């Protein structure tokens, strides 16, 4: 017994001595490993040999180093497949999921979340609050449906003002100032500003920023019967847009036409989320100027997230992979590889972001960007509102009438 006690005392002494010599980093590593070990012991789910991820086309190279880190930490092999991220991924998941050929994780736009849930293609993501806390609240709400979280944000972007410094040395801080500048440039047969306001996706920031709304929220479940696209604020926004077209200071054409004119130096500035327009020594990038009512322009949040498919046999370990893909360290790695930004609260403090004018402008504008409702009824909005905006920009009657007709069509489509 005495020998046993001596042995235990000596063992405790050696452990204490050894830990005293270790660095704080070594101790932190041990804590992390012990935490992971406890996690494994508390789940009844068998550890898989492999997990499968469907990633966006041409983005696989950014995923490789992240997956290697996960494999090293968790001992689970991860394979990825590049799939067209919009209709392609949704269509394949719908077709292959029920026959057992689904991945464990997919990346998709948050706008499809409601539809995916209703069709039983993705499942709730159960994570601790500390995992969600780093993200912008708007980004988290975009991934939430009927009060449940269904994904973690992966990358986000929104429209900002891109301008030609030779034509416009300094970007105006307000849309009214930009309007005046555009009128001056038009006298010289040039355009000062371009925006695809024929499309409700781009007109959204003005219509909503002036006080309109798509469906009523107020912290409650979205009500698709309460439509605010023809309320007083929406009408003010639509009239403000039409004012630009009446003054003949917005060039005609679709998105591609306007981008081409900007590249050719025929337009001084453009409202766009196309990062391909943002390169060049004479290119300036800034958040959208404030609206005439003093409010920020509430551009649409364009965001993709990581989601658990309803068909995965390993929801616990797949959730761990989603958490790993979404943490700040790997979000920064993704930015370095692809230029894509995660909608996180503190990411703008990172040196890599501070050094990028584009990244700084986007991170600021993301604070004012709004997610469109991710419920299935949202798909009924785009067609009627695009038609309304086309009438408004073509100066075909009063904006009020166009908006009233759009809302009437949206409500009627619910019965179709």
PyMOL commands that set and color helices and strands:
alter all, ss='L'
color gray80, all
select helices_A, chain A and resi 2-21+24-42+60-74+87-99+110-118+129-132+137-142+175-186+200-209+232-246+255-263+275-278+315-326+328-338+347-349+351-354+357-366+376-393+399-413
alter helices_A, ss='H'
color red, helices_A
select strands_A, chain A and resi 50-56+77-83+105-109+144-145+148-149+152-157+160-164+213-216+223-228+269-272+283-286+302-308
alter strands_A, ss='S'
color yellow, strands_A
deselect
rebuild
show_as cartoon
